[in-house]
Amino acid sequence: MKLGKFLREERIKLNLKIEKVAKLCGVSSACLVMIEKGRRFPSISLLIKFSEIFNTPLIFLLNLLADDIKEKDKKIEEEIAKIRLANLFPSLFSQFQPMALNDMLKFLKINYPERFEILYKKAKEKTGENESEEKVIEEYLKREPLIEEKIYKNIYEEYDWGLNELTYPEKLKKIKEVFNFKWKELGVILGKSQRNLYRYLKGEIEIPEKVKERIDEIYGRMFKRIGPILKSQSQNYILKKIEEIGAEDEIKKRIISIYPEMKKYKHLPLRIFFYELSKLESLEEKVEKNMRELKYLVNNKKFSSNQSCVNSFKILPIKNCPVERFKGKRKNRKGKRNEKEEGDEDTDSDFENRYKNYKIISRANLFFENLGLRMGLRGKEVQMAKIYKPKGRKFWYIRIKINGKLRRISTKCEKKKDAEKVLEELLKKQNLQVQTTNHTLYEAIDKFIEEYSKSRKKSWERDIYTARKIKRFFPDMPLNEITPMDIHNWMMARSKTILKNGKRISGRTVNLERAFLHKLFNVAMKTWWWTDRNPVSAVEPLPYQQPSMKVFTPDEIYRICITCEELKIEWFKDFFIFLLQTGFRKGEAIQIRVKDLFFENSKIYVKIIREKSFIHQDYPVFSKVAGKIIIKNYANKNPDDFLFTDGNGRPLNNEILRYWWKRIKEITGIKGRIHDTRHTFATVLRRKGVDPDLVRWLLGQKTLDVTYKYIHLQSKDYEKMLEESGTLLAHFEEENGTFKL
């Protein structure tokens, strides 16, 4: 019925009579009527003709036909399965293969056993049958549609997105979920703070009309343009599948051919690329917007000879402006025009901006000529004396370095021009010598690592690795010559790096390297006075999807322990359970030595310096299981020996742990990281009612904001905690029919 209904709707849309379609297909009108009513199924050859007449992809019509048949016609089912197999392996089979389905599968099994094995595993997961390999794959191809079929099905089928039914808070949540925005990012798009968005969702304040219009605009365009692609089982599933089959670049290429302005976004992930696409306006939308909003057209504007456009129209958007505002001003404008020279007739906004920039440059030239300097030394002068205006202050200030001492002087000027004149007079009176040293990027990187990273960060070795990657892209150029465009080009080139495992580098890694450069420029600007600006601050970080945090279940912990016993790595089992019982980081537990342990009042304490917070702790091991593990590994070791070692007595390191953890995950099928033991520790303690501040101290963190990122509770956990602590009415006493505190 689905295929027949679709064919009938398409025929009506094109204003085609049933006799005309029947003639084009070479069948009778009665046959076509039966197909539209679902009483008869078309052959594959007839389906190809339908595809040509209605300009619809054949793969979509095949999907509709497969849904209608469902074991009613085995011959057509086999034809559909053959086409699906040919689409899976286009280099091996043509789309309309004369071979039988069993012969195709045998050919694949003999010549390409690896591909056959992958297809069999996937088919067995979906069908769950225990028959022969060919039979399982055959049933899978008949039942399961291809990802291409799902995408086309979502594109061509109509769907109500609830544009007029959903409330504005629900639309706001939907926009955030689809594009995986943070509330802060969504606030920037809507022009509102994160706090206001929270209040909109809770209904504490009413959403302004402008924000409602913006939400409707984004929501309407979003689901009009990309809604059909995101309508399948889940949005993330479809987007991930598109990336897995390698269709991401092809989709972007086709969209860019229609919208060339999307070329600058082709490096972005598919989710963000679709969001940028949803913001584009079609030609009809632009015309409607201009006709609705713009009130006046000023014709026959003349441009000077150095302008690129001549006799162009200038559109003046003027809203709710009274006519009296312009009375008496035309004469003044005419008088001013007569006083100007011919070359100054251009009143275009671009030309005005260019003229203002010229005035600024000429003023700067004059300022530095009085000091006996050239324009090339202007950036170096700013290193020594800088004009700035603090937030909330009325006057402009000068920050100047005289005889090695940093001083701040108020100019008592409200305008920047006047402050520049004060700085000029001050430099003339002091007769200061301008610094001519020009520090380079490599010099700044080496100094930053030696003086800042090694003294303040335990992860300074990563900074050395980051510096090596940055030096491969940037030459040893002066700091003042690095522009935001250079930073942007570096981030784009770095984001396209392919790692050894064949995957593209994540946006988070690029953002960490950007943070290194950002901090370097801040230190060079504020502490060393090597530059007057930070070009990294003008370039936003790349968007990326944060990895999901995991809490190990008792069943998963049991399976991990059993697997360790089977692999005969008891030391890994002890190390894993120790992390679960103490909440230590992997690196912290590796560095524990025998001399760091001490016993007091039958309790075990560990002297430890936390990796990130640098907090010194005498950590009490309150878990009996963790205490037994310490005593087991403590025996027969010298004070300087490490507490945890592998089966051969070697100290543990990240490579050893990474290798065995990967083996365990392959055997058990468990996903996650060793670091998730820390999340499990925090979550279990909070479930048992432990105070969050105590959890923070046990994790070795400074603030509760970080601690709450490690606690992952569900609604059932909150209900249980509420039952254990008592209801709200338990704190009241009833007296004379009323409740009294």
Phi, psi and omega in degrees: 000328181297315181295314180298317179297318180295316180298319180295316179298318180293323179295319179293321179299321182273002180057044179256134175281156184294329178294321180296315180295319180298321179294319179294327182274344180079029177232172179280160178295324180297321178298318181292323177297318179294324178293318180293329179274356178083015181270351181213147180256135179283154175282170180296322179296322177291326178295326178295320178293321175301319180299320180287320183292313185267003178054050182237141179301137181297324183297329178288317178295324176298320180296317178296319179295320179296323178293326182284326187287291180046071175070016177272329180222100186293329181294314179291324177301318179294322177297318179296318179297322178296317180295321179295319178295321178294325177289330177289325181232071185294336180282346182258323185232147171279163186294326180245083189274129178289340181293154174286161183298318180296321179294322178297317180293320178296318178300318180293321182291322183284314187271331183225070185296327181295315179295321179297319181295319178297316179295323180294317179299316180294320180294322181292324176298320184282317186272322181074017180271156182245030180273193181295160185299315181297322181292320180296315180294321179298315178295322179297315181293331179282326185271310192270125175284156176285162179298326178296322178294319180297318181295313179295326178297319179290331181286318188269338179277140179281150183207137179268116183271005178070036182297322182260354183263324184287149174281167182293320174300323178293321177296320180298316178296320182297317179298318181295318182292318185296315184262000177057041179283153164277157181297328179294317179294320179293327177296322178295319180295319182272354179075028180228158181284163179298323181296320180295322179297318177300319182290326175298316183294321181281348181080017181289324178229156181280143180284127180297158183297320181297320179292322177298317179298319180294320179295315178299320182296312180294316183295315181297313181291322183300311184274347174283321184270311188243359180303314181301328181285333185265009190272354186288201185314313172203154183296316183297324182298311182296313182297321179294319180295321178300318180290323182294318182278000176079021181268000184299311182294323180294318178297315179298320181298317181291321179294320180294327177295331178273318179241089182301333181292349178278358183298326182288349180254009187292342179279347185282159174300159186299324181297312180288326178299318178293325178296316178297325177296322181293339181277345181290147178255135175286171181299319180296319179296320179296316180298314179299319181295316180294320180292332182276320190262325187272132188257327187233145174237125177255116187264166171058045174282133180262139179243152178289169187295337182272006178268153184278337182242143183233140179053044181270162175273146173241126183261125181251107177282106181237123183242133174051043183252122181291153181291330183299339182297331185262359181291137177079004183256347182291321180297317180298321179295319179296319180297320180292323180295322180294328181286338183283158175279172183297322182290349183258015184286342184288122178247015180295146185297322179297318180293322178297318178297318178297322180292321177297317178299322178297320179295322179295315180296318180296323177294320178295320177302314181297320182298317183276339173293324177296334178271358181076031182244166174255166181298331181295342181262006185296316180297325181289328178294321181294337177298330185263323180226127186227137176263133179207162180234110180296154179295134178081358180264157183270324188255161173275146182241158175244128173253119189223145180251113182237122179055040176080000181249138180270128181231151176239127185234132176277134180273346185059027181244136178271340180255145182292325180300316179295324179294323177297321178295322178297317179298320179299313181295322181296317180293325178295316182292318182285340181055048186281149176267132182278136178291135182249001180289139182236101186281144184258169182294315181298320178298318180293320180297313181297318180292322180297317181293318182290315188268335185248303187296310186292333182269342187238346185233137174280339180264036183292339178294327176294326177297324177294318178297317179297318180298323179296320179292322181292321181293336177291332182265313184270137169283173180281078186254158178299147182299323183291342182269353178279124184251164175303329178295323176297318179295317180297314180297322178295317180296321179293317179294321180292324181292343179267004181294135177259126182280176181295331180278004177089356180266157178279146181298143184282157178295331180294321179296317178296321179294325176295319178291325175296320179297323176300312179295321180298315179293322179300313180292326178296315179294318179296329182276313188271328185259311185270339183061043179267342179211163183254000183206166178240100182293340182289330182294340180276352182248123182283151176295160179283143175286144178205159180266121182292142179293142181287137180274147186236147172242122182290136177272161178304324179295318180293320178297319179297315180295323178296317180295318179297319180296321177298320179293322179293323179278357180060046175235068180299329181296325178290322178299315178297318182295317181296314181293324178299318178295321179295325186272343183244337182078012179292152168288158180301315181293328179291318181292325180297323186276358180291127176252166182296325182289346179279355181261141172212153185246135181210124180054048179058025176239151180256133178236147179240122174278121187215146172249117183296142189296310188265321183272346181059028178278131175273126183227147163257090191282122178277126178274095185273349180274130179293325180295316178295324178296319178296321179296321179295314180297322179297317182274348183282331188292144174059039178229150177281161182301327183273358180284153176284147182291317183254128177224166179276189183296336179264007179083010179275145176298146181286152172216175185296324182294317179297312181295321181295321181296309184289327178294324177295319177298317182295319180295323179295323183283314185275336184077014180275139176257154179136181181238164175296328181297340180291348172298328178291320176294320179297317180301312182294319183293317181296318179298318182291326177298326181278003175090014179290140181299136182301329180291326176290321176299319179300316182293320180294327178280347179077038181249158184270325185235155179287337179301319179289322183297318182295341175288341181265350182259121183235091181258153176251173183299326179297322179296319179294321178297319180294318178296324179292320179294321181290326182274350179096158181277172181294325183289345179292342181269005181241154176243139180269128180219119180057041176079002178237157180267133183234135181287000000 
